[in-house]
Amino acid sequence: MIEILLVDDHPAVMEGTRMLLEQEGDIRVTLAGGGPEAIEMAAKRRFDLILVDMQMPDINGIDLAKQIISRDTEAVILIYTGFDCKNHFNLMMEAGIHGFVSKTANKEQLVTAVRCALRGETVLPTSLVKQLRKVAAHPEEAKETDNLPISTQEYKILKGIANGYSNRKISENLHMSQRSLEYSLTALFQKFNVKSRIQVVMKAKEMGLLSESDFVQ
């Protein structure tokens, strides 16, 4: 029996997804309504695969996956999302996530994604693979809106700004000099085609790179 942990804050989505997967007969799905519950459950028992919603009120899917993988390096995790995740590609790969599957996927696509991940294969939509090949083959033709993957460090800088931290605080947290941080910020401004800290985090939020929970309340 394949044991799957599904983490999502939408009960209807969880129940519908569980029904689709358990129709296979050899899959059993356990539900978790948020990050803390998922971390606790994953610590108590071993799941063959974990499906994680990308945007949740208490934590985003990538950060949750990192926490789970830090405790279990063999964990198999797929991001389960209703958003376009191409801009999160670098972050997902660096975190050790096996890929992502859309919430609009039909039963066959969902089951195929699960079984591929369990075989150790990376699960990516064809549209993303084509985009990555396009950028790799013709980087000079890539437009700003085509592909803006960011590194883990850039993601941490964006989160620091969203949390209201000063440049000094962010540089201390990331163990880098303020001059290096300023260079990184300049690169981020150019990448997002903006001119200020506020504009860059707002643009990152619009693109789904930051969620509401990343911002200081």
Secondary structure, DSSP 8 states (H G I E B T S, - for coil): -EEEEEE-S-HHHHHHHHHHHHTTSSEEEEEE-SHHHHHHHHHHS--SEEEEESB-SS-BHHHHHHHHHHH-TT--EEEEESS--GGGHHHHHHHT--BEEETT--HHHHHHHHHHHHTT--B--HHHHHHHHHHHH-GGG--TTT-----HHHHHHHHHHHTT--HHHHHHHTT--HHHHHHHHHHHHHHHT-SSHHHHHHHHHHTTSS-GGGS--
